[in-house]
Structures are given as structure tokens and as C-alpha cells.
Amino acid sequence: MTTETPDITRTRTGLDGVSWNILGQVYVPKQVSDDSIAWHATFPEETFVPPHTHPHQDEYIYVLDGQIDLLLGSKRTTASTGDLVRMPRGIEHAFFNNTGKPVTALFWAAPAGKLLELYRRIHNMSSPAEVMRVAREYDVVFAPPVSSAA
């Protein structure tokens, strides 16, 4: 069991100095407990996360800088700096950086589930198909990819 500890995760640092390369995106873990996991994400231009579902977790995105195009269920929408995106468990979602510049956001999911183990496993994995296959073992179910939410 992982419980929360009182502390500060400083700017530009992750827990234990860790950051993950997830298909060209940089995820920096900021908080992990059984109840939730939070990470800072940098999405380089033209990167995306294909449609997927978390059957056992609610996921959130707070856009720190930039704009993210989204698919939330069957709805296409956009979130900009200062917006909070809510993605309840079981709802298919995807996000895309179509802006031509990097986007940063704070993500979190509750409960944490197996996301920590998933990100550790797919760090530096270069094949999107392999990432999608492996993710299912960690309760993240990917649908066939789409090219853009815009």
C-alpha cells in the first residue's frame, strides 16, 4: 500500500528525479499514492495520445500552457490554458497537440491503479502498437488511432 507523504515536488523535478519518454512526450511524476497519481506532461508539436479508456480510473488534465484538441466520448472539443478537462472512468478519450508548439499540462488519475507501473514499462518504447498492446495489461484500453481531433 502506498500512502501520501507530506512534501513538495519542486519545479522541473519528478519524484526520485524520474521523467518518462512516452512516444516523444515527457511525463514527470509529481505525486503517487494508492488514491491518485499526478504527472506534468509536455506534448511536443504534432504529438497525441490515441483514443483509450480507463475502466477503473477518473482522469483529469489541467492545461498549464497552450491548447489541446480532445475527443471526449463522441464529442470533439478544445481545452486551453487554465481549463480543466474531466474524463470519467469508462469514457473513451484522446488528446492532440495540433498547435505547432509545445503544450504543457498537469494530469492526474484517481485511483492510481497501475499507471505508475505502465509508465515505467513503456518509457522509451518506440512502437505505438507495442505501447497499445502492453497498456491493456495495466487497465488502459486503446481503440484504433485517429489522426486528429480538429
Backbone as ProteinMPNN parsed JSONL, in Angstrom:
{"seq_chain_A": "MTTETPDITRTRTGLDGVSWNILGQVYVPKQVSDDSIAWHATFPEETFVPPHTHPHQDEYIYVLDGQIDLLLGSKRTTASTGDLVRMPRGIEHAFFNNTGKPVTALFWAAPAGKLLELYRRIHNMSSPAEVMRVAREYDVVFAPPVSSAA", "coords_chain_A": {"N_chain_A": [[0.845, -1.179, 0.0], [0.593, 2.181, -0.878], [0.949, 5.23, 0.619], [0.129, 8.716, 0.966], [2.626, 11.235, 1.391], [3.748, 14.043, 3.31], [5.183, 16.623, 1.554], [7.123, 18.456, -0.917], [7.129, 18.514, -4.372], [9.397, 19.738, -6.406], [9.6, 22.388, -8.911], [10.345, 21.482, -12.251], [11.299, 18.992, -11.507], [10.948, 15.496, -10.907], [9.419, 12.86, -8.975], [11.874, 11.188, -7.203], [13.704, 12.081, -9.101], [12.88, 11.273, -11.608], [11.842, 11.064, -15.043], [9.713, 10.326, -17.804], [9.881, 9.165, -21.152], [7.367, 9.04, -23.244], [6.505, 7.919, -26.072], [7.651, 10.203, -27.31], [6.568, 12.247, -25.831], [6.983, 13.98, -22.749], [6.723, 12.875, -19.541], [6.531, 13.732, -16.198], [6.604, 12.46, -13.083], [4.756, 13.644, -10.349], [3.334, 13.081, -8.03], [2.395, 10.233, -6.183], [0.22, 7.854, -4.927], [-1.851, 5.278, -3.481], [-4.372, 6.291, -3.837], [-4.23, 8.25, -5.868], [-2.498, 9.521, -8.806], [-0.236, 11.858, -10.129], [1.064, 13.784, -12.823], [3.315, 15.881, -14.635], [3.045, 16.92, -17.931], [4.606, 17.286, -21.06], [3.795, 18.046, -24.263], [5.171, 17.776, -27.282], [4.945, 19.58, -30.419], [2.494, 18.383, -32.706], [2.1, 15.883, -31.484], [0.29, 13.167, -29.945], [-2.179, 11.361, -27.97], [-3.728, 8.415, -28.562], [-7.258, 7.398, -28.91], [-8.551, 6.062, -25.92], [-9.476, 4.165, -22.978], [-9.993, 4.27, -19.488], [-10.981, 1.914, -17.491], [-11.22, 1.803, -14.686], [-10.543, 4.217, -13.513], [-10.764, 7.737, -12.923], [-9.752, 10.468, -14.896], [-7.883, 13.496, -15.226], [-7.079, 16.657, -16.724], [-5.234, 19.534, -16.363], [-4.7, 22.312, -18.132], [-1.731, 23.877, -18.52], [-0.211, 25.517, -20.226], [-0.938, 26.486, -23.42], [-2.853, 24.719, -25.914], [-5.086, 22.013, -26.222], [-6.476, 19.687, -28.37], [-9.311, 17.624, -28.154], [-10.937, 14.426, -27.897], [-13.787, 13.513, -26.359], [-15.559, 10.995, -25.384], [-17.897, 10.888, -27.861], [-17.62, 13.492, -28.529], [-15.987, 16.281, -29.956], [-13.652, 18.638, -28.891], [-11.942, 21.503, -27.448], [-9.367, 22.369, -25.186], [-7.925, 24.996, -23.357], [-5.244, 27.068, -21.988], [-5.488, 27.122, -18.507], [-7.871, 25.727, -18.412], [-9.765, 22.939, -17.128], [-9.967, 19.574, -17.771], [-12.221, 16.95, -17.549], [-12.358, 13.516, -17.36], [-14.251, 10.996, -16.969], [-14.12, 7.659, -15.59], [-14.294, 4.899, -17.837], [-15.122, 6.378, -20.044], [-14.324, 6.933, -23.342], [-11.442, 8.636, -24.511], [-9.18, 11.035, -26.019], [-6.23, 12.928, -26.845], [-4.689, 15.702, -28.527], [-1.996, 17.572, -29.838], [-2.197, 20.042, -31.877], [-1.119, 22.495, -32.387], [1.336, 23.452, -33.281], [3.295, 24.165, -31.526], [4.943, 23.427, -28.359], [2.928, 22.032, -25.699], [1.953, 22.25, -22.306], [0.819, 20.473, -19.43], [-0.896, 19.513, -16.399], [-1.578, 16.355, -15.348], [-3.76, 14.033, -13.742], [-4.866, 11.035, -12.141], [-7.391, 9.069, -10.594], [-8.474, 6.251, -8.838], [-4.887, 5.576, -8.433], [-4.275, 3.166, -9.627], [-2.709, 1.082, -11.995], [-1.028, 2.813, -13.299], [1.536, 3.953, -12.691], [3.267, 1.729, -12.889], [2.77, 1.098, -15.567], [3.781, 3.396, -16.967], [6.468, 3.233, -16.257], [7.12, 0.872, -17.58], [6.628, 1.414, -20.338], [8.3, 3.493, -20.895], [10.507, 5.027, -23.096], [9.785, 3.209, -25.077], [9.431, 2.532, -28.473], [7.511, 1.805, -30.342], [4.275, 2.535, -31.231], [2.217, 0.621, -31.534], [3.084, -1.455, -29.884], [3.069, -0.166, -27.386], [0.306, 0.255, -27.139], [-0.564, -2.399, -27.012], [0.713, -3.396, -24.677], [-0.363, -1.677, -22.745], [-2.933, -2.567, -22.159], [-2.528, -4.597, -20.294], [-2.279, -3.116, -18.044], [-4.661, -1.988, -17.438], [-5.467, 0.037, -19.233], [-7.172, 0.716, -22.047], [-6.803, 0.801, -25.398], [-8.279, 2.172, -28.348], [-8.619, 1.881, -31.952], [-6.289, 4.142, -33.523], [-6.829, 7.652, -34.335], [-6.361, 10.417, -36.603], [-6.565, 13.129, -35.853], [-8.13, 15.493, -33.633], [-9.197, 17.775, -34.475]], "CA_chain_A": [[0.0, 0.0, 0.0], [1.323, 3.432, -0.956], [0.199, 6.33, 1.205], [0.635, 10.052, 0.671], [3.566, 11.792, 2.357], [3.827, 15.5, 3.216], [6.431, 17.043, 0.926], [6.973, 19.307, -2.098], [7.847, 18.109, -5.572], [9.822, 21.035, -6.937], [9.535, 22.693, -10.341], [11.295, 20.82, -13.138], [11.783, 17.729, -10.956], [9.967, 14.457, -10.679], [9.7, 12.015, -7.825], [13.131, 10.442, -7.344], [14.438, 12.564, -10.268], [12.441, 10.49, -12.762], [10.922, 11.515, -16.085], [9.499, 9.254, -18.772], [9.637, 9.468, -22.553], [6.238, 8.22, -23.688], [6.311, 8.185, -27.503], [8.047, 11.574, -27.618], [6.042, 13.165, -24.824], [7.723, 13.855, -21.497], [5.884, 12.805, -18.35], [7.321, 13.861, -14.974], [5.712, 12.143, -11.968], [4.754, 14.636, -9.269], [2.694, 12.55, -6.823], [1.878, 8.872, -6.34], [-0.291, 7.103, -3.776], [-2.895, 4.365, -3.965], [-5.559, 7.073, -4.161], [-4.097, 9.056, -7.086], [-1.186, 9.735, -9.404], [-0.205, 13.124, -10.873], [2.287, 13.971, -13.599], [3.434, 17.018, -15.545], [3.25, 16.411, -19.286], [4.962, 18.19, -22.152], [3.441, 17.481, -25.558], [5.743, 18.495, -28.421], [4.005, 19.816, -31.512], [2.025, 17.261, -33.521], [2.023, 14.607, -30.774], [-1.07, 12.858, -29.488], [-2.475, 10.091, -27.303], [-4.912, 7.925, -29.279], [-8.437, 7.084, -28.094], [-8.389, 4.997, -24.941], [-10.401, 4.168, -21.85], [-9.554, 3.781, -18.18], [-12.208, 1.357, -16.902], [-11.266, 1.879, -13.228], [-9.972, 5.479, -13.042], [-11.129, 9.041, -13.467], [-8.527, 11.171, -15.29], [-8.066, 14.944, -15.337], [-5.994, 17.443, -17.315], [-5.261, 20.98, -16.173], [-3.812, 22.856, -19.164], [-0.869, 24.92, -17.964], [0.182, 26.446, -21.287], [-1.23, 26.012, -24.763], [-4.192, 24.266, -26.286], [-5.168, 20.59, -26.533], [-7.697, 19.214, -29.004], [-9.733, 16.416, -27.441], [-12.137, 13.638, -28.122], [-14.368, 13.073, -25.086], [-16.661, 10.201, -25.902], [-18.059, 11.21, -29.282], [-17.558, 14.945, -28.656], [-14.72, 16.943, -30.258], [-13.603, 19.9, -28.176], [-10.606, 22.055, -27.239], [-9.082, 22.935, -23.864], [-6.851, 25.986, -23.429], [-4.587, 27.438, -20.73], [-6.382, 27.363, -17.382], [-9.038, 24.841, -18.44], [-9.683, 21.625, -16.517], [-10.679, 18.544, -18.527], [-12.64, 15.828, -16.715], [-12.579, 12.314, -18.162], [-14.684, 9.946, -16.037], [-13.774, 6.268, -15.936], [-15.154, 4.256, -18.818], [-15.396, 7.258, -21.187], [-13.195, 6.977, -24.278], [-10.907, 9.977, -24.699], [-7.904, 11.166, -26.723], [-5.799, 14.322, -26.899], [-3.832, 16.012, -29.667], [-1.396, 18.897, -29.92], [-2.218, 20.487, -33.273], [-0.869, 23.934, -32.337], [2.621, 23.836, -33.854], [4.249, 24.487, -30.457], [4.735, 22.541, -27.213], [1.851, 22.274, -24.749], [2.203, 21.637, -21.011], [-0.394, 20.231, -18.655], [-0.825, 18.646, -15.238], [-2.521, 15.251, -15.421], [-3.857, 13.144, -12.599], [-5.867, 9.978, -12.23], [-7.782, 8.535, -9.293], [-7.271, 5.938, -8.082], [-3.664, 5.469, -9.237], [-4.3, 1.936, -10.409], [-1.422, 0.535, -12.45], [-0.379, 3.776, -14.204], [2.96, 4.082, -12.394], [3.934, 0.578, -13.49], [2.664, 1.229, -17.022], [4.729, 4.397, -17.471], [7.815, 2.666, -16.123], [7.326, -0.171, -18.594], [6.622, 1.902, -21.724], [9.324, 4.538, -21.027], [11.424, 4.829, -24.23], [9.278, 2.248, -26.051], [9.308, 3.312, -29.713], [6.415, 1.331, -31.184], [2.924, 2.804, -30.715], [1.44, -0.618, -31.473], [3.522, -2.183, -28.698], [2.539, 0.577, -26.242], [-1.128, -0.028, -27.058], [-0.725, -3.794, -26.598], [1.153, -3.514, -23.289], [-1.236, -0.877, -21.88], [-4.089, -3.383, -21.743], [-2.13, -5.338, -19.086], [-2.293, -2.153, -16.944], [-6.022, -1.447, -17.379], [-5.689, 1.135, -20.174], [-7.628, 0.021, -23.249], [-6.737, 1.675, -26.567], [-9.075, 1.934, -29.548], [-7.801, 2.224, -33.121], [-5.944, 5.569, -33.526], [-7.358, 8.593, -35.311], [-5.27, 11.336, -36.916], [-6.684, 14.448, -35.258], [-9.423, 15.823, -33.044], [-9.666, 19.027, -35.099]], "C_chain_A": [[0.893, 1.245, 0.0], [0.455, 4.539, -0.397], [0.876, 7.649, 0.852], [1.588, 10.497, 1.773], [3.586, 13.308, 2.212], [5.194, 15.895, 2.648], [6.103, 17.964, -0.236], [7.763, 18.673, -3.232], [8.147, 19.397, -6.326], [9.666, 21.133, -8.455], [10.662, 21.983, -11.077], [11.936, 19.57, -12.536], [10.62, 16.757, -10.818], [10.313, 13.705, -9.413], [10.955, 11.205, -8.126], [13.913, 10.841, -8.594], [14.047, 11.893, -11.576], [11.654, 11.341, -13.749], [10.839, 10.391, -17.103], [9.316, 9.83, -20.161], [8.556, 8.504, -23.02], [5.912, 8.636, -25.123], [6.566, 9.663, -27.849], [7.494, 12.623, -26.681], [6.826, 12.934, -23.537], [6.74, 13.93, -20.33], [6.807, 12.832, -17.134], [6.396, 13.578, -13.791], [5.875, 13.142, -10.832], [4.214, 14.092, -7.961], [2.189, 11.159, -7.128], [1.438, 8.355, -4.983], [-1.309, 6.118, -4.331], [-4.111, 5.14, -4.46], [-5.458, 7.835, -5.471], [-2.65, 9.088, -7.567], [-1.274, 11.036, -10.209], [1.117, 13.226, -11.61], [2.173, 15.216, -14.456], [3.728, 16.437, -16.92], [3.635, 17.549, -20.225], [4.684, 17.452, -23.454], [4.111, 18.3, -26.649], [4.694, 18.654, -29.524], [3.743, 18.525, -32.286], [2.098, 15.909, -32.815], [0.597, 14.403, -30.264], [-1.08, 11.572, -28.68], [-3.762, 9.594, -27.94], [-6.068, 7.596, -28.342], [-8.196, 5.874, -27.188], [-9.375, 5.203, -23.796], [-9.676, 3.663, -20.61], [-10.805, 3.226, -17.491], [-12.35, 1.598, -15.401], [-10.772, 3.202, -12.66], [-10.662, 6.666, -13.687], [-9.808, 9.746, -13.771], [-8.855, 12.64, -15.51], [-6.841, 15.563, -16.006], [-6.235, 18.9, -16.963], [-4.234, 21.549, -17.145], [-3.044, 24.03, -18.57], [-0.514, 25.974, -19.008], [-0.104, 25.821, -22.64], [-2.668, 25.576, -24.938], [-4.128, 22.803, -26.685], [-6.512, 20.331, -27.21], [-8.03, 17.857, -28.396], [-10.887, 15.712, -28.127], [-12.578, 13.161, -26.748], [-15.636, 12.314, -25.425], [-16.747, 10.464, -27.394], [-17.927, 12.708, -29.557], [-16.13, 15.415, -28.955], [-14.739, 18.309, -29.605], [-12.153, 20.34, -28.018], [-10.512, 22.599, -25.82], [-7.863, 23.835, -23.993], [-6.3, 26.28, -22.041], [-5.618, 27.777, -19.656], [-7.611, 26.473, -17.349], [-8.738, 23.518, -17.741], [-10.554, 20.667, -17.316], [-10.97, 17.386, -17.58], [-12.992, 14.648, -17.615], [-12.954, 11.17, -17.225], [-14.3, 8.549, -16.532], [-14.795, 5.706, -16.916], [-15.485, 5.1, -20.035], [-14.162, 7.299, -22.086], [-12.752, 8.422, -24.488], [-9.562, 9.912, -25.416], [-7.526, 12.633, -26.716], [-4.703, 14.502, -27.931], [-3.271, 17.419, -29.529], [-1.277, 19.249, -31.397], [-1.792, 21.939, -33.41], [0.424, 24.376, -33.016], [3.637, 24.292, -32.824], [3.966, 23.578, -29.262], [3.577, 23.005, -26.323], [2.236, 21.596, -23.437], [0.905, 21.528, -20.224], [-0.052, 19.41, -17.415], [-1.941, 17.618, -15.375], [-2.608, 14.592, -14.054], [-4.98, 12.161, -12.826], [-6.134, 9.451, -10.826], [-8.74, 7.372, -9.501], [-6.068, 5.756, -9.011], [-3.665, 4.221, -10.111], [-2.89, 1.472, -10.751], [-0.655, 1.516, -13.325], [1.112, 3.936, -13.947], [3.741, 2.944, -13.06], [3.888, 0.638, -15.016], [3.699, 2.209, -17.552], [6.164, 3.927, -17.334], [8.103, 1.667, -17.248], [7.427, 0.397, -20.006], [7.592, 3.064, -21.945], [10.307, 4.122, -22.132], [10.994, 3.741, -25.207], [8.975, 3.015, -27.335], [8.123, 2.926, -30.59], [5.055, 1.661, -30.574], [2.076, 1.535, -30.589], [1.811, -1.423, -30.232], [3.017, -1.497, -27.422], [1.059, 0.246, -26.05], [-1.384, -1.461, -26.567], [-0.413, -3.955, -25.106], [0.182, -2.81, -22.342], [-2.428, -1.677, -21.358], [-3.781, -4.17, -20.464], [-2.222, -4.452, -17.838], [-3.617, -1.385, -16.878], [-6.202, -0.141, -18.137], [-5.969, 0.479, -21.517], [-7.677, 1.006, -24.412], [-7.656, 1.2, -27.673], [-8.161, 2.186, -30.746], [-7.519, 3.717, -33.162], [-6.687, 6.345, -34.602], [-6.296, 9.665, -35.516], [-5.371, 12.671, -36.201], [-8.062, 14.649, -34.652], [-10.013, 17.056, -33.712], [-10.46, 18.765, -36.359]], "O_chain_A": [[1.833, 1.342, 0.788], [-0.653, 4.766, -0.881], [2.051, 7.681, 0.486], [1.387, 10.177, 2.945], [3.455, 13.815, 1.098], [6.232, 15.538, 3.205], [4.932, 18.224, -0.512], [8.935, 18.334, -3.065], [7.237, 20.061, -6.823], [9.61, 20.133, -9.17], [11.787, 21.898, -10.585], [12.992, 19.132, -12.993], [9.469, 17.154, -10.636], [11.387, 13.897, -8.844], [11.072, 10.606, -9.195], [14.701, 10.045, -9.105], [14.801, 11.941, -12.548], [10.895, 12.227, -13.353], [11.771, 9.6, -17.25], [8.671, 10.864, -20.332], [8.797, 7.306, -23.172], [5.15, 9.574, -25.358], [5.796, 10.284, -28.583], [7.914, 13.779, -26.732], [7.277, 11.82, -23.27], [6.025, 14.918, -20.16], [7.753, 12.048, -17.05], [5.494, 14.37, -13.517], [6.99, 13.446, -10.41], [4.585, 14.576, -6.891], [1.623, 10.916, -8.194], [2.19, 8.412, -4.01], [-1.594, 6.128, -5.528], [-4.798, 4.707, -5.386], [-6.473, 8.055, -6.133], [-1.719, 8.734, -6.843], [-2.27, 11.284, -10.888], [2.159, 12.814, -11.1], [1.096, 15.567, -14.938], [4.574, 15.552, -17.051], [3.055, 18.633, -20.18], [5.247, 16.391, -23.722], [3.671, 19.416, -26.926], [3.687, 17.946, -29.548], [4.635, 17.701, -32.491], [2.154, 14.878, -33.485], [-0.189, 15.345, -30.168], [-0.124, 10.797, -28.7], [-4.786, 10.273, -27.87], [-5.887, 7.523, -27.126], [-7.714, 4.827, -27.62], [-10.008, 6.25, -23.664], [-8.854, 2.75, -20.679], [-11.606, 3.997, -16.963], [-13.466, 1.601, -14.882], [-10.593, 3.316, -11.447], [-11.088, 6.61, -14.84], [-8.853, 9.638, -13.001], [-9.961, 12.986, -15.926], [-5.723, 15.065, -15.875], [-7.308, 19.442, -17.23], [-3.037, 21.3, -17.003], [-3.626, 25.039, -18.173], [-0.514, 27.171, -18.72], [0.42, 24.756, -22.967], [-3.568, 26.002, -24.214], [-3.218, 22.393, -27.406], [-7.56, 20.709, -26.686], [-7.141, 17.042, -28.153], [-11.692, 16.319, -28.834], [-11.825, 12.48, -26.053], [-16.669, 12.917, -25.719], [-15.766, 10.281, -28.114], [-18.103, 13.147, -30.694], [-15.182, 14.999, -28.289], [-15.709, 19.056, -29.735], [-11.238, 19.619, -28.416], [-11.452, 23.212, -25.314], [-6.887, 23.483, -24.656], [-6.828, 25.796, -21.04], [-6.502, 28.607, -19.865], [-8.33, 26.463, -16.35], [-7.605, 23.036, -17.759], [-11.742, 20.92, -17.515], [-10.074, 16.9, -16.891], [-13.82, 14.768, -18.518], [-12.079, 10.453, -16.739], [-14.175, 8.307, -17.732], [-15.989, 5.995, -16.835], [-16.08, 4.587, -20.982], [-13.075, 7.66, -21.635], [-13.583, 9.32, -24.625], [-8.893, 8.879, -25.423], [-8.395, 13.497, -26.595], [-3.903, 13.601, -28.184], [-3.985, 18.346, -29.15], [-0.356, 18.798, -32.079], [-2.067, 22.565, -34.434], [0.591, 25.563, -33.298], [4.72, 24.754, -33.183], [2.875, 23.018, -29.156], [3.291, 24.197, -26.212], [2.783, 20.493, -23.447], [0.015, 22.372, -20.335], [0.954, 18.701, -17.386], [-3.112, 17.976, -15.502], [-1.638, 14.592, -13.296], [-5.912, 12.41, -13.59], [-5.238, 9.392, -9.984], [-9.708, 7.488, -10.252], [-6.215, 5.78, -10.232], [-3.115, 4.228, -11.212], [-1.998, 1.47, -9.904], [0.274, 1.115, -14.026], [1.886, 4.045, -14.899], [4.756, 3.18, -13.715], [4.856, 0.271, -15.682], [4.424, 1.887, -18.493], [6.99, 4.194, -18.207], [9.206, 1.633, -17.792], [8.233, -0.087, -20.8], [7.698, 3.571, -23.062], [10.861, 3.023, -22.109], [11.771, 3.379, -26.09], [8.319, 4.056, -27.282], [7.774, 3.673, -31.504], [4.709, 1.133, -29.517], [1.305, 1.396, -29.639], [0.938, -2.012, -29.595], [2.588, -2.17, -26.485], [0.614, -0.011, -24.931], [-2.314, -1.7, -25.796], [-1.18, -4.573, -24.367], [-0.067, -3.304, -21.243], [-2.871, -1.469, -20.229], [-4.671, -4.387, -19.642], [-2.243, -4.955, -16.715], [-3.685, -0.282, -16.336], [-7.001, 0.704, -17.733], [-5.12, -0.225, -22.064], [-8.489, 1.931, -24.417], [-7.802, 0.001, -27.914], [-7.037, 2.658, -30.571], [-8.415, 4.507, -32.867], [-7.111, 5.8, -35.621], [-5.407, 9.808, -34.675], [-4.342, 13.302, -35.96], [-9.042, 14.053, -35.099], [-11.195, 17.351, -33.539], [-10.925, 19.705, -37.003]]}, "name": "protein", "num_of_chains": 1, "seq": "MTTETPDITRTRTGLDGVSWNILGQVYVPKQVSDDSIAWHATFPEETFVPPHTHPHQDEYIYVLDGQIDLLLGSKRTTASTGDLVRMPRGIEHAFFNNTGKPVTALFWAAPAGKLLELYRRIHNMSSPAEVMRVAREYDVVFAPPVSSAA"}
